[in-house]
Amino acid sequence: MAAGQIGDTPVAHDVEATTAEFAADVRRALAGHPRRQLSSRYFYDPLGSALFDAICRLPWYRITRAETGLLTRYGAEILAALEPLGRVIELGAGSGEKLAVLLSARPPGAARLPVHLVDVSRAALNSAARTLGALGNVEVVAHQSRFLTWLETAGRPRRAEPAPGGRALAMFLGSNIGNFEPPAADALLARIRAMLQPGDAFLLGADLVKPEHDLRLAYDDPLGVTAAFNRNLLVRINRELGGEIDVGSFRHHVVWNREASRIEMYLVSTRAQRVRIAAADVDVSLEEGDAIWTESSHKYEAGDVVRMLERCGFARRAQWLDGQAGFALTLVGVTV
């Protein structure tokens, strides 16, 4: 792991996927006939991060606005329940705007607060460091890493020590938990629980089940921004792995899997074609209709969110709902 710098912000535990890891994952994905699946972690190159920021501003994608609204409304209540607050850890920090909304509810003159940001995207960490740095009373440390990797390495030493000056708040917002299959989500939540001390807390944002029409619009918007975000994965493969993929010969496809309660995103070949990727040692034939599964986004009932957290060792403290957008923000505590 190598240390780096984002502006004036130190970057620790930099484990961005190497070209070799990316190539190996692409090779496994395309060899997985009939089920070809590639990790959504590779969406977030600089262009992918910018496209995702644009998605969050679309009128059909209400997760960001709903969560920001709840943080604005209940931020002071959340922070009051954690006094004295000694450290904040956000997994999947993104642009940092939602954390900035929460921390803006701190009283004037509050002590400087250590904030640890964990994200696979260096571009997102750059943005978050600038956003949070503007608050003036936070000390940002960025960790470019996958969540479980960071929790198993950087997160482990902190388990033995209480947060300096008070309690720790860990956060996982944006319904990022929905990208994990249920067993993997449980494993992640249990690992977060193991990192925290009694008296600490965890804040989880989760998108709720809503009418299928609304779900489809959120992931297949009329402007085609989400489609561009999905197809940019192919652009990245071409650029970084020497791929010879005709990006225009793949369409963005969205499925609502009611039984699994998840949205599924695919890249579907629109014709018979040969896909060659030099660095991944891939040369495969695809037929018209062959698909690459690129993302899952699970949706929940509000009560199921609480039960999932309790199953992983947390104790419910509060839950706030945006009934119109179908979103839940849940605060849980850590007991002995």
N, C-alpha and C positions, 0 to 999 in steps of 0.2 A: 504494500500500500504506500502510495506516495502523497506527500503533502503538496499543496499548491496555493494559489491565491486567486480570489475573485475581488478585484478592486482592492480595498483595504481589508477585506474579509478573508481570514484563513480558511482553506479548504482541507479538511482532514479525511483520511480513509477513502481516497479516490480510487474506486474500483469500477470505473466505467468499463463496459465490456470491451475487450480487445478485439481487433479484427479477426483473430483466430477463433475467439468465442462466438462472435457474430456469425462467422462462416460455418462453424460447427452446428449452431442452432438452425441456420437456414438449410444446411444439408440434411439434418434430421427431419426438419419440417417437410421438405419436398420429397423426402424418401418415404414419408409416412402414409403412402396410399393404402386404403382409400381415405384415411383421415389425415389431412395435412394441416398442422396447427403451428403457428409461430407466436412467440411471446410478445405481448403488447408492450414490453419494456422498450422495444426497438422503434416505437412510434416517435420517441422524443429526442430526435436530433434538433438542431436549431429551427429548421423550418417546421417540423412537426410540433414543437412547443409553441411556435407562433400561431400555427393553425388551431391548436387546441385552445389557446387564449381567445381566438376568434369564435370558436364554437361556444365558449362560455358566455359570449355576448349575444348569441342568437336568440330570438324571441321564443323559439321552440325548445331550447335547452334551458330548463328552469332551475337546474340544480344549484348553480352558482348564486343566482339572485335569491333563491329561497334560503340557502344557507347563510348568505351575507345578511339577509334580513333578520334571521333568527339571532345571529351573533350581535347585530346592532341593537336589537330589542333586549336581549338577555345577557349581554356581555358583562355589564356591571354585576349582575347577580351571580354569574359564573365565577368571576374573579373574587367576589366577596366570600364565596364558599371555600376559597382556597387560600385565604390569608393565614399566615404570610406566604406569598408565592416566591419561590426561590429559583425556579428554572422552568423553561418551556421547551418541549421537544415536539417538533412537527414532522411526521412522516408524510412524504409526498407534498412538499411545501408549495410547489407550483410557483405562481407569481408572488406569493406572500401577502396578497391583498386581504384575504380573509383573516389571517393572523393579525395584520395591522389593524383591522376593524376591532378585533377583540382587545388588543393591547391599548387601543386608543381610549378604552373605558377605564384604564388605570387612573388613579387620582393624580392631579398635578404634583410635580415634585417627587414622584415615586422613584425609588432607588433603581439604579441601572440593573437590568434583568438579563441574565444569560439566556440566549435563544439558540437552540440547535436545530438546524434545518437538514432534513435527509431527503434526497431526491436523486433519481438516476440521471436527470437532465442538468447539465452544466448551465445551459441557457436559462432554465427555470431558476436555478440557484443564483445566477447573476441578477435576474429580475427581482427575486425575493430579497436579496441582500440590499439592493438599492431601495426597495420599498420600505423595508423595516429600518434601514439605516436612517431614513428621513425622520423617524420618530424621535431620535436623539437620546432615548433612555434605554436602549437595548444594546447588547453585545452579541453580535451574530457570529456563529461558527457554522460553516456549511460543510456537509458531508455528502460527497457524491458517491452514492451507493444504492444497492437494492436494500429493501427494508430488512429482510431476514438476515442478510449478510451483516448489516450494521448492528442489528440487535444481538447477533451472536458474537460480535467482536467488540466494537466500540461501546455498545450498550452494556455489556457484561460487567466491566469494572465498576460502573456507577451503582450497581445493585447493592454493593456493600456500604455505600455512603449516602446519607440523606442529602437532598438538594441543599446547596449552601444557602443559608439565610432563610430556609423555609421549605415549603412543599414543592413537588414537581407536578407539572401538568403535561401529559402526553396527549397528542392530538392526531387524528387521522380523519381528514375532512374530505369533501368532494365526492362522497360515496365511492372512494377508491377501494374500500373493502369489497365492493361488488365485483371487482375484477378477479377475485380469488374464488376458486371452487370451495364449497363449504368445509371440507376437511382442512384445506390450506388456510382458509380464513380463521378457523379455530386455532390452528397452529400459530398463526401470526399473533392473534389476540392473546393466547396463552404466553407467548414469548414477551409481549409487551407487559403483561401482568407480572411476569417474573422479574422484569427489570425494575419495577416500581416498588416503593416502600409503603408500609402502612401510613395512611394519611395523604398519600399522593392520589391523583385522579387522572382519568382518561376521558377524552371527549371524542365521540364518534359521530360523523355525519353519514347518513344512509338514505338513499333514494327509495321511495316506497312504490308498491304496485299501484298502477293507475290504468286507465283505459288504453287498450292496445294502440289505438289511433294516436294518442299523445306520445306513447313510447316510441312508435315508429318515426314520428316527426322529429323527435329529439335526436335520433341517430341516423336519420336519412332526410336531412333538411332540404327544403326547396331550392336553396342557394347552392347546394353541392359542396359546402365547406367540409362536412364530415366525410364525404366521398373523397375529397382532395387529401384530407388527413389520412385516410386509410390507404389511398394509392401512393402517398408519399413514401410509404414503406418500401415500395418497389423502386422508387427513385433512389432511396438510400442504398438499397442493395446494388443497383447499377453503379452508383458513385463509389461506394466503399469496397465492394467485392468484385468489381469488374463484370457485373451482370450485363446480359444482352436481352433485357426484358422489354417488350413493347408495352409500355405502361397503358397506352390507350386501348389495349386488347383485354383489359380487365375491368370489370364493373364492380362497383360497391353494392353489396347485398346485405340486407338486414332481416333477421328472423326473430320473432318473439316466441321463445320456447316456453309455453305456458306451464308445462309439467315441471320444468326445472326452474321456473320463475326467473328467466334471464333473457336479456337481449344478446343476440349473437351477431357479430359482424364478420363478413367474408369478402374476399377478393375472388371473383369468379371469372374464369377464362371465357371470353366470348367467341373463341374459335379454336380449332385444333392448332397447336403450336409447339415449338421446341423452346425450352427455357435453358439457357446456358449461363452459368455463373462461375467464372474462372477461379476465384479465390476460395470458393466453397466446393470446388471439384464436382459441380452439379451439371448434368446434361440430361434433362428429363422431357418426356413428351406429355403434354396436357391435351385433353379432349375438350371440346366445347361443353361448358357446364361444370368442369372440374373446379373445385373451390379450395382456397386456403383460408382457414379459420384464423382470424387475427385478434379478436377480442370477445370476451364475455363480460356482461354487466348484469349482475344479479340484483333483483329488486325484492323488497322485504315488506312484511306487515310490521307495524310499529311494535307490537308485542313480541314478535319474533326477534327483533333487534335486541330487546332487553334480555330475552331468554338466551340468545347467543352469547351475550356478554357475561351473564351469570354463569353459564356453562363453563366459561373460561376463567372463572375465579373472581370476577368483579361483583360489586354490590351497587345496585341502582341508587342514584341520588336524585336525578331529575331527568325528564324528557320533555322537549319542546317540539311541537309539530306545526308545520305549514300545511294545513289541510287542503288549500287550493292547489298548491304545487305538488303536494304529496312528498313531503320530505321530513325526516326526523333528525333532531340533534339530541344526543343522549349523553348525559354526564354520569359516570360511574366512579366509585371510589375503591380504594384498596384497603382492606381490613386485615387484621392479624390472621 
